[in-house]
Amino acid sequence: MNRLDAVVEKVTIDAMIDGVYLATIFIKDNRTNETFQLDARPSDATAIAVRLGAPIYVAEHLVAYTEPLENYRELRLGTASVLIRISN
């Protein structure tokens, strides 16, 4: 991104079609101030956003497909943390 003089402005998780989530990466070209949108897998898009410190947004209508946070437990691994599903 530095060599391209561009920055990832944000990542959005936009939709779910046939059980598959869709995401968009918004990249701004600092030379022209033009913003480009790239379709991506959510796993790749979130990995890029986390690595570059860009915000991640999820469309409100996708809340219907989420589980309560209480179903998960945080596990710390060094400086990183992950959520582990608690089995019933």
Kinemage of the C-alpha trace (Angstrom):
@kinemage 1
@onewidth
@group {chain A} dominant
@subgroup {mainchain}
@vectorlist {calphas} color= white
{ca met a 1} P 0.000 0.000 0.000
{ca asn a 2} L 2.858 2.371 0.768
{ca arg a 3} L 4.448 1.803 -2.638
{ca leu a 4} L 1.102 2.540 -4.289
{ca asp a 5} L 0.642 5.674 -2.163
{ca ala a 6} L -2.747 4.321 -1.138
{ca val a 7} L -4.523 3.598 2.118
{ca val a 8} L -7.306 1.220 3.143
{ca glu a 9} L -10.023 3.553 4.394
{ca lys a 10} L -12.380 0.857 5.661
{ca val a 11} L -13.762 -2.623 5.164
{ca thr a 12} L -17.466 -3.406 5.080
{ca ile a 13} L -19.187 -6.755 5.491
{ca asp a 14} L -22.143 -6.094 3.239
{ca ala a 15} L -24.376 -9.093 2.666
{ca met a 16} L -24.932 -12.814 2.866
{ca ile a 17} L -26.029 -14.615 -0.288
{ca asp a 18} L -26.740 -18.361 -0.152
{ca gly a 19} L -24.891 -18.580 3.175
{ca val a 20} L -21.800 -16.781 1.885
{ca tyr a 21} L -20.786 -13.406 3.328
{ca leu a 22} L -19.582 -10.655 0.993
{ca ala a 23} L -17.187 -7.833 1.839
{ca thr a 24} L -15.808 -4.676 0.254
{ca ile a 25} L -12.393 -3.061 0.750
{ca phe a 26} L -12.310 0.715 0.229
{ca ile a 27} L -8.893 1.896 -0.974
{ca lys a 28} L -8.024 5.579 -1.383
{ca asp a 29} L -5.358 6.633 -3.884
{ca asn a 30} L -3.550 9.503 -2.133
{ca arg a 31} L -2.256 10.883 -5.450
{ca thr a 32} L -5.703 11.442 -6.967
{ca asn a 33} L -7.944 11.278 -3.839
{ca glu a 34} L -10.001 8.698 -5.728
{ca thr a 35} L -11.510 5.820 -3.734
{ca phe a 36} L -11.776 2.343 -5.234
{ca gln a 37} L -13.975 -0.492 -4.043
{ca leu a 38} L -12.740 -4.062 -4.248
{ca asp a 39} L -14.933 -7.109 -3.635
{ca ala a 40} L -13.291 -9.555 -1.240
{ca arg a 41} L -13.880 -12.516 0.997
{ca pro a 42} L -14.648 -11.265 4.515
{ca ser a 43} L -11.772 -13.291 5.971
{ca asp a 44} L -9.268 -11.614 3.633
{ca ala a 45} L -10.834 -8.171 4.027
{ca thr a 46} L -10.798 -8.305 7.837
{ca ala a 47} L -7.216 -9.611 7.867
{ca ile a 48} L -6.138 -6.659 5.719
{ca ala a 49} L -8.086 -4.183 7.878
{ca val a 50} L -6.614 -5.518 11.116
{ca arg a 51} L -3.082 -5.470 9.717
{ca leu a 52} L -3.427 -1.895 8.427
{ca gly a 53} L -5.532 -0.533 11.296
{ca ala a 54} L -8.582 0.234 9.151
{ca pro a 55} L -12.101 0.190 10.621
{ca ile a 56} L -14.429 -2.748 9.904
{ca tyr a 57} L -18.174 -2.156 9.523
{ca val a 58} L -20.938 -4.770 9.375
{ca ala a 59} L -24.310 -4.053 7.748
{ca glu a 60} L -27.137 -3.831 10.295
{ca his a 61} L -29.333 -6.354 8.476
{ca leu a 62} L -26.704 -9.049 9.163
{ca val a 63} L -27.430 -8.863 12.908
{ca ala a 64} L -30.190 -11.419 12.307
{ca tyr a 65} L -27.460 -14.014 11.599
{ca thr a 66} L -25.398 -13.397 14.734
{ca glu a 67} L -25.246 -15.261 18.018
{ca pro a 68} L -25.257 -13.706 21.481
{ca leu a 69} L -21.783 -12.809 22.693
{ca glu a 70} L -22.563 -14.748 25.880
{ca asn a 71} L -22.114 -17.952 23.833
{ca tyr a 72} L -18.394 -17.196 23.590
{ca arg a 73} L -15.427 -16.948 25.925
{ca glu a 74} L -12.316 -14.855 25.331
{ca leu a 75} L -9.004 -16.689 25.165
{ca arg a 76} L -5.794 -14.632 25.324
{ca leu a 77} L -2.782 -15.786 23.338
{ca gly a 78} L 0.127 -13.450 24.047
{ca thr a 79} L -0.899 -10.059 22.717
{ca ala a 80} L -3.796 -11.463 20.661
{ca ser a 81} L -7.177 -12.648 21.849
{ca val a 82} L -9.775 -14.854 20.185
{ca leu a 83} L -13.351 -15.805 20.975
{ca ile a 84} L -14.040 -19.493 21.569
{ca arg a 85} L -17.593 -20.842 21.299
{ca ile a 86} L -18.825 -22.404 24.521
{ca ser a 87} L -20.411 -25.774 23.740
{ca asn a 88} L -23.613 -26.644 25.576
